[in-house]
Amino acid sequence: MRTITSRRSITALAAGCAAAVLVVSPASAAPANLGESIDGNAVNRHLIALQRIADQNGGNRASGQPGYEASVDYVVGKLQRAGFDVSTPEFTYEAYFKDSFSLSVANQPTEGDALEYSPATPQGGLTAPLAVLPVDDTPGCEATDFDGTDVTGSVVLISRGSCDFALKQQLASEAGAVGAIIYNNVEGPLNGTLGDSEAGRIPTAGVTKQVGEALSGQVGAEVQLDVQARFESVTTRNVIAQTKTGRTDNVVMAGAHLDGVPEGPGINDNGTGSAGLLETALKLGGSPDVENAVRFAWWGAEESGLVGSTKYVQGLSFEEQLDIALYLNFDMIGSPNAGYFVYDGDGSTGGPSGPQGSGQIKDDFLAAMAEQGIESEPSEFNGRSDYGEFIAVGIPSGGMHTGVEEVKTEEQAAKWGGTAGIAFDPNYHSAQDNLSNVDRVALERMTKGIADVVQAYSQSTEAVNGMQTRAERAQLRAAQSTMMAQSFDQGPKVAHGHDLS
């Protein structure tokens, strides 16, 4: 297995190896070392733009909202001026909007939040006694768990663990509960989802472990739960930009989701990935001297369940999927308590591996970061970001991130700096995910790594896909699609940090 050990050693494949080359405009040389051309101030300027867009549009950049549309226009304008072929394909989906949430127990306001896709309560909320389900190895995961507890007409408290949140609230509903509160079994907030619009049965809240344990001693206390939420059909856009030079049957593709959550401006999640990708594209240019065309994507509705990227991949024919040599994904690259993580394409962390070639992509990102003196760590390749659908159809995939809501360990703090014992991004999915809470050093380092690897693959993908013939690639992808369907959870598409269970 060959690893890209130095961007200075990149060499183009011989022209005779190319099955097809389409050049529609004269090529211009990108910087010899694309990563070295990246200036963190230029990347940060894109974040300033996204922050101002959010400030001018209700404080957020969520898909279906004016802030997202303005973000699309900003990215498109930059790419067009750089000479890219740019399109903004539309798609429609059912979006979940939470308008308000409140929870009180025994007349005491209680911290928590509605799980994504929770049904709404009646206007004014519901009032019911609290029932507490005993904790066992599979709390609330089997109908028999409710046999010994009368939950009829109650809001039932259930511990997280062993099965999906959707199943817990479904079984609670079938047992007669009118609402559910699921509490975490580890420290930190419960960023939960029921998965999709069809799963919700009763209004469901999520609370921390500390809150849940306190509530467990209040059987019969009056619960007031108010969830005001709605579903709305939303039409929004992806942004797709491709170089005018390079092979169009062996395309290097890189993407980041452009949308944020309604709660805040979404500057780390995922303004940072979007900004790093945009600056990489601008430095590469629309007509670079490359062997393989490079296609950049900014996805919409990732926060609603990877919708934009999923619809894009599903909208490609099998032949069009074959044209994509590999996919690279960048989701949060400026976390304020940053770590340095590379998606684990070969399953070395014990999680699933990606399609053949994904392990090589991991090695190449590790090497690119090592050139900057950064020792990265592999991060489980679980399919819960925009690479998910690419994996599902057998396209080799990889990427990097700087950590989400997991807690930084003492060993990681010693290696990378920052603070042990707190999350990589304590502001995740909140109004505090703003311009002031970005690690600009990590942002520049990660963008340099992105640029180096993109540039390397623009010259050769041989180490990843072996430059198979189209027939060989088709046979491999068909086999891998079946394998990936068995390896990865094929339930609802879930964005990073949105836990199903």
C-alpha positions as CSV (number, residue, x, y, z in Angstrom):
1,M,0.0,0.0,0.0
2,R,1.5,3.3,-1.1
3,T,1.0,6.4,1.1
4,I,1.3,9.9,0.0
5,T,4.3,10.9,2.2
6,S,5.1,14.3,0.6
7,R,3.2,16.7,-1.5
8,R,6.6,17.5,-3.1
9,S,6.8,14.0,-4.6
10,I,3.5,14.1,-6.6
11,T,3.9,13.1,-10.2
12,A,1.3,12.9,-12.9
13,L,0.3,9.7,-14.5
14,A,1.6,9.1,-18.1
15,A,-0.8,10.4,-20.7
16,G,-1.2,6.9,-22.1
17,C,-2.8,5.7,-18.8
18,A,-5.7,8.1,-19.2
19,A,-8.8,6.6,-20.6
20,A,-10.4,9.9,-21.3
21,V,-9.4,13.5,-20.9
22,L,-11.8,16.4,-21.5
23,V,-10.3,19.9,-21.5
24,V,-12.7,22.7,-22.3
25,S,-10.5,25.6,-21.4
26,P,-6.8,26.2,-21.1
27,A,-5.2,24.9,-18.0
28,S,-3.5,27.2,-15.6
29,A,-1.0,26.1,-13.0
30,A,-2.2,25.9,-9.4
31,P,0.4,26.6,-6.7
32,A,3.1,23.9,-6.7
33,N,2.3,23.1,-3.1
34,L,-1.3,23.9,-2.6
35,G,-1.3,23.4,1.1
36,E,1.5,25.9,1.6
37,S,-0.5,28.5,-0.3
38,I,-3.4,28.4,2.2
39,D,-3.6,31.4,4.5
40,G,-5.7,31.0,7.6
41,N,-6.8,34.6,7.4
42,A,-8.4,34.0,4.0
43,V,-10.2,31.0,5.4
44,N,-11.4,33.0,8.4
45,R,-12.7,35.7,6.0
46,H,-15.2,33.2,4.7
47,L,-16.3,32.5,8.3
48,I,-16.7,36.3,8.8
49,A,-19.0,36.3,5.8
50,L,-21.1,33.4,7.1
51,Q,-21.4,35.0,10.6
52,R,-22.6,38.2,9.0
53,I,-25.1,36.3,6.8
54,A,-26.5,34.6,9.9
55,D,-26.6,37.9,11.8
56,Q,-28.6,39.4,9.0
57,N,-31.0,36.5,8.7
58,G,-32.5,35.6,12.0
59,G,-29.2,34.3,13.6
60,N,-29.0,31.0,11.7
61,R,-28.1,29.4,8.3
62,A,-30.5,26.4,8.5
63,S,-31.7,24.8,5.3
64,G,-35.0,26.3,4.1
65,Q,-34.2,29.6,5.8
66,P,-32.9,32.9,4.2
67,G,-29.5,32.5,5.9
68,Y,-28.8,29.3,4.0
69,E,-29.9,30.7,0.7
70,A,-27.5,33.7,1.3
71,S,-24.7,31.3,2.2
72,V,-25.3,29.4,-1.1
73,D,-25.1,32.7,-3.0
74,Y,-21.9,33.7,-1.3
75,V,-20.2,30.4,-2.2
76,V,-21.5,30.3,-5.7
77,G,-20.3,33.9,-6.4
78,K,-16.8,33.0,-5.2
79,L,-16.6,29.9,-7.3
80,Q,-17.9,31.5,-10.5
81,R,-15.3,34.3,-10.2
82,A,-12.7,31.6,-9.9
83,G,-13.7,30.0,-13.2
84,F,-15.5,26.9,-12.0
85,D,-18.5,25.3,-13.7
86,V,-21.1,25.7,-11.0
87,S,-24.6,24.4,-10.5
88,T,-27.1,24.6,-7.6
89,P,-29.4,21.5,-8.0
90,E,-32.6,21.8,-6.0
91,F,-34.3,19.1,-3.9
92,T,-37.3,18.9,-1.7
93,Y,-37.7,17.2,1.7
94,E,-39.8,17.2,4.8
95,A,-38.1,19.3,7.4
96,Y,-38.7,19.2,11.1
97,F,-39.0,22.6,12.9
98,K,-39.1,22.9,16.7
99,D,-40.7,26.2,17.6
100,S,-40.6,25.9,21.4
101,F,-39.9,23.5,24.2
102,S,-40.4,23.6,28.0
103,L,-40.4,21.0,30.7
104,S,-41.2,21.3,34.4
105,V,-41.6,18.6,37.1
106,A,-43.3,19.4,40.4
107,N,-43.6,23.0,39.2
108,Q,-39.8,23.3,38.9
109,P,-38.4,24.2,35.4
110,T,-36.3,21.3,34.2
111,E,-33.5,21.5,31.7
112,G,-33.9,19.4,28.6
113,D,-34.9,19.5,24.9
114,A,-37.2,17.7,22.5
115,L,-35.7,14.8,20.6
116,E,-35.6,15.6,16.9
117,Y,-38.8,14.4,15.2
118,S,-40.7,14.4,18.5
119,P,-44.4,14.9,17.9
120,A,-45.9,18.1,19.2
121,T,-48.0,18.4,22.3
122,P,-51.4,20.1,22.2
123,Q,-51.1,23.9,22.3
124,G,-50.3,24.8,25.9
125,G,-48.6,21.5,26.5
126,L,-49.7,18.4,28.4
127,T,-49.9,17.7,32.1
128,A,-49.5,14.2,33.5
129,P,-47.9,12.3,36.4
130,L,-44.4,11.0,36.2
131,A,-43.8,7.3,35.9
132,V,-40.3,5.8,36.2
133,L,-39.3,2.7,34.3
134,P,-36.8,0.5,36.2
135,V,-33.4,0.3,34.7
136,D,-32.2,-3.0,33.4
137,D,-29.9,-4.2,30.7
138,T,-32.3,-3.2,28.0
139,P,-34.4,-0.3,29.5
140,G,-37.6,0.3,27.6
141,C,-36.5,-1.9,24.7
142,E,-39.0,-4.7,25.2
143,A,-42.7,-4.6,25.7
144,T,-42.4,-6.7,28.8
145,D,-40.3,-3.9,30.4
146,F,-43.5,-2.0,30.9
147,D,-45.5,-4.9,32.5
148,G,-44.5,-4.0,36.1
149,T,-45.0,-0.3,35.8
150,D,-48.3,1.4,35.2
151,V,-47.5,4.1,32.7
152,T,-51.1,4.7,31.4
153,G,-51.8,8.4,31.1
154,S,-48.3,9.3,32.3
155,V,-45.0,10.8,31.1
156,V,-42.6,7.9,31.6
157,L,-38.9,8.4,32.4
158,I,-36.6,5.9,30.6
159,S,-32.9,5.5,30.7
160,R,-30.9,5.6,27.5
161,G,-29.3,2.4,26.4
162,S,-29.4,-0.8,24.2
163,C,-32.0,0.3,21.6
164,D,-33.1,3.2,19.5
165,F,-34.9,6.1,21.2
166,A,-37.7,5.6,18.6
167,L,-38.4,2.1,19.9
168,K,-38.4,3.3,23.6
169,Q,-41.1,5.9,22.9
170,Q,-43.0,3.6,20.6
171,L,-43.3,0.9,23.3
172,A,-44.1,3.5,25.9
173,S,-46.9,4.7,23.7
174,E,-48.3,1.2,23.2
175,A,-48.2,0.8,27.0
176,G,-50.4,3.9,27.4
177,A,-48.0,6.7,28.1
178,V,-48.8,10.1,26.8
179,G,-45.2,11.4,26.8
180,A,-41.6,10.2,27.4
181,I,-38.5,11.6,29.0
182,I,-35.3,9.8,28.0
183,Y,-32.2,10.5,30.2
184,N,-28.6,10.0,29.2
185,N,-26.5,7.2,30.6
186,V,-23.3,9.1,30.2
187,E,-22.3,12.7,31.1
188,G,-23.3,15.5,28.7
189,P,-26.5,16.5,26.9
190,L,-28.6,13.9,25.0
191,N,-28.5,15.0,21.4
192,G,-31.1,12.5,20.3
193,T,-33.3,11.9,17.3
194,L,-36.2,9.6,16.6
195,G,-34.8,9.2,13.1
196,D,-37.5,10.4,10.8
197,S,-41.0,11.8,10.5
198,E,-42.7,8.4,10.6
199,A,-41.1,7.3,13.9
200,G,-42.7,9.7,16.4
201,R,-45.6,8.4,18.5
202,I,-45.7,10.6,21.7
203,P,-43.9,13.8,22.6
204,T,-40.4,12.9,23.8
205,A,-37.8,14.9,25.7
206,G,-34.2,14.2,26.3
207,V,-32.4,15.2,29.5
208,T,-28.9,14.7,31.0
209,K,-27.9,11.8,33.3
210,Q,-27.9,14.1,36.3
211,V,-31.4,15.4,35.6
212,G,-32.7,12.0,34.9
213,E,-31.3,10.5,38.1
214,A,-32.8,13.3,40.1
215,L,-36.2,12.8,38.5
216,S,-36.1,9.0,39.1
217,G,-37.0,9.7,42.8
218,Q,-40.1,11.8,42.0
219,V,-42.6,9.1,40.9
220,G,-46.1,10.7,40.7
221,A,-44.8,14.3,40.4
222,E,-46.8,16.5,38.0
223,V,-45.0,16.9,34.7
224,Q,-45.7,19.8,32.3
225,L,-44.3,19.1,28.9
226,D,-44.8,21.5,26.0
227,V,-43.3,20.7,22.6
228,Q,-44.4,22.9,19.7
229,A,-43.1,21.5,16.5
230,R,-44.1,21.0,12.8
231,F,-43.2,19.4,9.6
232,E,-42.8,21.5,6.5
233,S,-42.0,20.7,2.9
234,V,-38.8,22.6,2.1
235,T,-37.1,23.1,-1.3
236,T,-33.4,24.0,-1.0
237,R,-30.1,23.6,-2.9
238,N,-26.7,21.9,-3.0
239,V,-23.8,23.7,-4.6
240,I,-21.7,21.6,-7.1
241,A,-18.6,23.0,-8.7
242,Q,-16.1,21.2,-11.0
243,T,-12.9,22.1,-12.7
244,K,-12.9,22.6,-16.4
245,T,-9.8,20.5,-16.8
246,G,-8.9,16.9,-16.0
247,R,-10.4,13.5,-16.6
248,T,-14.1,13.4,-16.2
249,D,-14.2,9.7,-15.8
250,N,-12.0,9.6,-12.7
251,V,-13.2,12.6,-10.7
252,V,-11.9,13.5,-7.3
253,M,-14.8,14.7,-5.2
254,A,-14.7,16.7,-1.9
255,G,-17.6,18.0,0.1
256,A,-18.8,19.8,3.3
257,H,-22.3,20.6,4.5
258,L,-23.1,24.3,4.3
259,D,-26.2,24.3,6.4
260,G,-26.4,24.8,10.2
261,V,-29.0,24.2,12.9
262,P,-31.8,26.8,13.6
263,E,-30.3,27.4,17.1
264,G,-27.3,29.4,16.0
265,P,-25.1,30.6,13.2
266,G,-23.3,27.3,12.7
267,I,-19.8,28.7,12.3
268,N,-17.8,25.6,13.4
269,D,-20.7,23.3,12.4
270,N,-20.1,23.5,9.5
271,G,-19.0,27.0,8.4
272,T,-15.4,25.8,9.1
273,G,-15.6,22.8,6.7
274,S,-17.3,24.9,4.1
275,A,-14.8,27.7,4.4
276,G,-11.8,25.3,4.3
277,L,-13.2,23.6,1.2
278,L,-14.0,26.9,-0.5
279,E,-10.5,28.3,0.0
280,T,-9.0,25.0,-1.3
281,A,-11.1,25.4,-4.4
282,L,-10.2,29.0,-4.9
283,K,-6.5,28.3,-4.6
284,L,-6.8,25.3,-7.0
285,G,-8.7,27.4,-9.5
286,G,-11.3,26.5,-12.1
287,S,-8.9,25.4,-14.8
288,P,-5.8,23.9,-13.1
289,D,-3.2,21.7,-14.7
290,V,-4.5,18.5,-13.3
291,E,-4.8,14.9,-14.5
292,N,-8.2,14.3,-12.8
293,A,-11.1,16.7,-12.6
294,V,-12.0,17.9,-9.1
295,R,-15.6,18.3,-8.1
296,F,-16.4,20.3,-4.9
297,A,-19.8,20.1,-3.2
298,W,-21.5,22.1,-0.4
299,W,-24.5,20.1,0.8
300,G,-27.8,21.3,2.1
301,A,-30.0,19.7,4.8
302,E,-27.2,17.7,6.4
303,E,-28.7,18.6,9.7
304,S,-32.0,17.1,8.7
305,G,-30.4,13.7,8.1
306,L,-27.8,13.9,5.3
307,V,-30.5,14.8,2.9
308,G,-28.6,16.9,0.2
309,S,-25.7,14.4,-0.2
310,T,-28.0,11.4,-0.2
311,K,-30.3,12.8,-2.8
312,Y,-27.3,13.8,-4.9
313,V,-25.8,10.3,-4.9
314,Q,-29.1,8.6,-5.4
315,G,-29.7,10.9,-8.4
316,L,-26.6,9.7,-10.2
317,S,-26.8,6.8,-12.6
318,F,-24.5,3.8,-11.9
319,E,-22.2,5.1,-14.7
320,E,-22.1,8.6,-13.2
321,Q,-21.2,7.0,-9.8
322,L,-18.4,5.1,-11.5
323,D,-17.0,8.4,-12.7
324,I,-16.3,9.4,-9.1
325,A,-12.9,7.9,-8.1
326,L,-13.3,8.9,-4.4
327,Y,-15.1,11.2,-2.0
328,L,-13.6,13.3,0.8
329,N,-15.7,14.9,3.6
330,F,-15.0,17.7,6.0
331,D,-17.4,18.4,8.8
332,M,-16.2,20.7,11.7
333,I,-12.5,21.5,11.3
334,G,-12.2,24.4,13.8
335,S,-13.5,23.1,17.1
336,P,-12.6,25.4,20.0
337,N,-11.0,22.6,22.0
338,A,-9.7,21.0,18.9
339,G,-8.5,17.4,18.2
340,Y,-7.2,16.1,15.0
341,F,-9.2,13.2,13.6
342,V,-9.0,11.2,10.3
343,Y,-11.9,9.0,9.3
344,D,-11.0,5.4,9.8
345,G,-11.4,3.9,6.4
346,D,-9.9,0.5,7.2
347,G,-11.7,-0.2,10.5
348,S,-8.6,-0.1,12.7
349,T,-10.7,1.4,15.6
350,G,-12.9,-1.6,15.6
351,G,-15.7,0.1,13.7
352,P,-16.7,-0.7,10.1
353,S,-14.3,-0.2,7.2
354,G,-15.2,1.7,4.1
355,P,-15.0,0.5,0.5
356,Q,-11.7,-0.6,-0.9
357,G,-9.3,2.3,-1.0
358,S,-10.8,4.1,2.0
359,G,-7.9,2.8,4.2
360,Q,-5.4,4.4,1.8
361,I,-7.3,7.7,2.0
362,K,-7.0,7.5,5.8
363,D,-3.2,6.9,5.5
364,D,-2.8,9.8,3.1
365,F,-4.6,12.2,5.5
366,L,-2.5,11.0,8.4
367,A,0.6,11.6,6.3
368,A,-0.5,15.0,5.2
369,M,-1.1,16.1,8.8
370,A,2.2,14.5,9.9
371,E,4.0,16.8,7.5
372,Q,2.8,19.7,9.7
373,G,4.0,17.9,12.8
374,I,0.4,16.8,13.8
375,E,-0.2,13.3,15.0
376,S,-3.8,12.6,14.1
377,E,-6.1,9.8,15.4
378,P,-8.4,7.6,13.5
379,S,-12.1,8.3,14.0
380,E,-14.8,5.6,13.6
381,F,-16.2,5.4,10.1
382,N,-19.8,5.1,11.1
383,G,-21.5,6.6,8.0
384,R,-23.1,9.5,10.0
385,S,-21.9,12.3,7.9
386,D,-22.2,13.2,4.2
387,Y,-19.9,10.4,3.2
388,G,-22.6,7.9,4.2
389,E,-24.3,7.5,0.8
390,F,-21.0,7.5,-1.1
391,I,-20.0,4.5,1.1
392,A,-23.3,2.8,0.5
393,V,-22.7,2.7,-3.3
394,G,-19.1,1.6,-3.0
395,I,-17.2,4.8,-3.5
396,P,-13.9,5.0,-1.5
397,S,-14.2,7.8,1.1
398,G,-12.4,9.6,3.8
399,G,-11.9,13.0,5.5
400,M,-11.1,14.8,8.7
401,H,-12.7,16.7,11.6
402,T,-11.6,18.3,14.9
403,G,-14.1,16.7,17.2
404,V,-17.7,17.2,18.3
405,E,-19.3,16.7,21.7
406,E,-17.0,13.9,22.9
407,V,-14.8,14.8,25.8
408,K,-11.1,15.4,25.3
409,T,-8.9,13.0,27.3
410,E,-5.8,13.8,29.3
411,E,-3.7,12.0,26.6
412,Q,-5.2,14.0,23.8
413,A,-4.7,17.3,25.7
414,A,-1.1,16.4,26.2
415,K,-0.7,15.7,22.5
416,W,-2.7,18.5,21.0
417,G,-3.2,21.1,23.7
418,G,-6.5,22.4,24.9
419,T,-8.4,21.3,28.0
420,A,-9.0,17.7,29.1
421,G,-12.4,16.8,30.6
422,I,-14.5,19.0,28.3
423,A,-15.9,18.5,24.8
424,F,-14.0,19.3,21.7
425,D,-16.8,21.7,20.9
426,P,-18.8,22.7,24.0
427,N,-20.9,25.0,21.8
428,Y,-22.1,22.3,19.5
429,H,-25.6,23.0,18.1
430,S,-26.1,26.1,20.2
431,A,-26.2,29.9,19.7
432,Q,-22.6,30.0,20.9
433,D,-21.4,28.3,17.8
434,N,-20.2,31.6,16.5
435,L,-17.1,33.3,15.1
436,S,-15.5,33.9,18.5
437,N,-15.5,30.1,19.2
438,V,-13.3,28.8,16.5
439,D,-9.7,27.5,16.8
440,R,-8.1,29.4,14.0
441,V,-4.8,27.5,14.3
442,A,-6.6,24.2,13.8
443,L,-8.7,25.7,11.0
444,E,-5.5,26.6,9.1
445,R,-3.8,23.3,9.7
446,M,-6.8,21.3,8.6
447,T,-7.3,23.4,5.5
448,K,-3.7,22.9,4.5
449,G,-4.2,19.1,5.0
450,I,-7.3,19.2,2.8
451,A,-5.5,21.2,0.1
452,D,-2.5,18.8,0.0
453,V,-4.6,15.7,-0.3
454,V,-7.0,17.1,-2.9
455,Q,-4.0,18.3,-5.0
456,A,-2.3,14.9,-4.7
457,Y,-5.4,13.1,-5.9
458,S,-6.0,15.6,-8.7
459,Q,-2.7,14.2,-10.2
460,S,-3.2,10.5,-9.4
461,T,-5.7,8.2,-7.6
462,E,-3.7,5.1,-8.4
463,A,-3.0,4.2,-4.8
464,V,-6.8,4.4,-4.0
465,N,-8.5,2.8,-6.9
466,G,-5.6,1.1,-8.8
467,M,-6.7,2.9,-12.0
468,Q,-9.0,-0.1,-12.8
469,T,-10.9,-0.2,-16.1
470,R,-14.5,0.9,-15.9
471,A,-15.6,-2.8,-16.1
472,E,-13.3,-3.7,-13.2
473,R,-14.6,-0.7,-11.2
474,A,-18.2,-1.5,-11.9
475,Q,-17.7,-5.1,-10.7
476,L,-16.0,-3.9,-7.5
477,R,-18.5,-1.2,-6.7
478,A,-21.5,-3.6,-7.2
479,A,-19.9,-6.1,-4.8
480,Q,-19.0,-3.4,-2.3
481,S,-22.5,-1.9,-2.3
482,T,-23.9,-5.2,-1.1
483,M,-21.1,-5.4,1.6
484,M,-21.7,-1.8,2.8
485,A,-25.4,-2.4,3.1
486,Q,-24.6,-5.3,5.5
487,S,-21.9,-3.4,7.4
488,F,-23.5,0.0,8.0
489,D,-26.8,0.8,9.7
490,Q,-29.3,1.1,6.9
491,G,-31.9,2.8,9.1
492,P,-32.7,6.5,9.0
493,K,-30.0,8.8,7.8
494,V,-28.6,10.7,10.8
495,A,-26.4,13.7,10.9
496,H,-23.2,13.7,13.0
497,G,-24.0,14.2,16.7
498,H,-27.6,13.2,16.3
499,D,-27.9,9.9,18.1
500,L,-30.5,7.3,17.3
501,S,-29.9,5.4,20.5
